[in-house]
Amino acid sequence: YSTHFLLKPIINLLEVSQMYLRLRTIFEKKNLYYVFEGDIISGELKKSYNKWGIKQFQLNIESFVDLCNNIGTEPILFTQPRLIKENNTKETRKKIRLEYTNLDFGALCKAFNECDSTIISVAQKKQTKVFDLAKPFLGKNDLFLDHIHLTNLGSAKIANAVADFIYQL
């Protein structure tokens, strides 16, 4: 028997356990380098990211949907509207602050796309509503201050889109 074969049932149980999440968070805080939002990360930007982050993101979304369903509310998932997209112009790329993410342009695009796919996949799996808010606003320069933060115009347009979506439910 391989060790992996013996540990698989335990790992499967732990992946959905709150104890696992709390212990992992304690371990990561003690053993991994953390930065706070808004901190600029020095050094070379990374060309890739750990896939465990996407798995954890999926677990968090699934847990959120399950929690909502368990307390009798109907969750609605949204993708993240953003400026960054694969074919941004040079002018638009100047607004994208990669040093806050520690990812190069290609890796950040891929991470956002993978997050969108994860949200949509969880919505389908859990049979819950999803609004792909990224799609209609992707790359619209006048709506964003940087890669994700909105201008006043962006806030108004996205608020209207969300209101229209909810009104149609």
Salt bridges, closest charged atoms under 4 A:
GLU15 OE2 - LYS55 NZ 3.27
GLU28 OE2 - ARG24 NE 2.76
GLU62 OE2 - LYS125 NZ 2.93
ASP66 OD1 - LYS126 NZ 2.83
GLU74 OE2 - LYS129 NZ 2.50
GLU91 OE1 - LYS94 NZ 3.61
GLU99 OE2 - ARG97 NE 2.39
ASP104 OD2 - LYS47 NZ 3.80
GLU114 OE1 - LYS51 NZ 2.94
ASP116 OD2 - ARG82 NH2 2.58
ASP132 OD2 - LYS135 NZ 3.78
ASP146 OD2 - HIS149 ND1 2.91
